[in-house]
Amino acid sequence: MAGDARTDEATSVNIYGRTYHLRGADDPQHLIELASIVDTKMREVADSTGTADTLKLAILASLNIADEYLRSDLDDKTPASARVEKRLGRMVTLLDEVLAE
């Protein structure tokens, strides 16, 4: 589709000091934003816990992100809520890819 920002090209993102090359049908900027959210949350968890184990940080960060999501008003199925739900699903997929490397 002309003007569509989606691509199957690899998008490079940086999460907690590591570069990952992700492929997907999503807009590359969207993948970069998702990675930024994960990176920020991992750094927050590292600062608050003092742990340096990246796997533990990734798990704790994902739990924090999921908690924030569930605490949001999920019963409100407004378009904004649906977008948040879709983005969370993409974040989980991204985290799965990161943990698989």
N, C-alpha and C positions, 0 to 999 in steps of 0.2 A: 504494500500500500504506500503510495507516494506520501512523503512527509512523516511517515511513521518512524519514531526514534528507536524502535525495537531492532535487535540484531542478534545473530547467533555467533558473533565474533566474541573472542575472549575479552573480558574486562578485568584490568588489574586493579586490585584493591589492597589496602594495607590494614591489617587488623593486628593490634598489639605487637607491632614491630615486624610482622611477617607479611610478605606480599603473596597474594593468592590470585590466580588467574581463573576467573569464573566464566562459564559459558551459560547462556540462557537466552530466552526470548524476551527478557525484560529490557527496558530502556537502560543503557549503561549507567546513566546518572542515578537511576533508582537503585541499582546494585551498589553504587558508591555510597549513597545515602544509608542503605541498610548496613553496609560494612562500618560506616561511621558510627551508627547507633551501637553496634556490637562492640566496636573498639572503645567507645566512650564508657559503656557499661563495664567492660572488662577492667578498664583503668580505675573506675570508681570502686569496684570490688577489690582490686589489688590494694588501693589506698586504704580501704576500710578494714581489710583482713590481714594485710601484710604477707599474704601468700605469693609465691613466685611461680608456682606450678600452673602452666598455661592451660592444661586440661581442666584442673579444678576451677580456674578463673572462668573458662568458657562455660562450664556447667553452672557455676554460681551466677554468672551473668545471664545465662539463658533462663534460669529460675527467676531471677529478678525481673527480667523482661516479661516472662509469662505472668508473674504476679501482678505487675503493673497493668498488663492487659486484662486479666481477670477482674481486677479491682475497678476497671473502667465500667461504665454503664453498658454491659453487654446486652441487656434486655432491650435497649433502644436500638432498633434496627434502622436507624437513619442511614442515608448514603455515607455519611462520615464514619459511622460505626462499621459499615460493611467494608470501607476502604481500610480501616485499621485491622479488621479481621484478615483481610487479604494480605496486607503487609506483614502481619505476624506470621502467616503461613510461609511467606517468602523468607522471612528471617530464620524460621526453623529450618527450612531447606538449606539456606546459606550456612547455618551453624553445622548442620549435618555434613556438608561438603568440607568445611574447615576441619572438623574433627576426624574426617576420613583420611585426611592427608597425613 
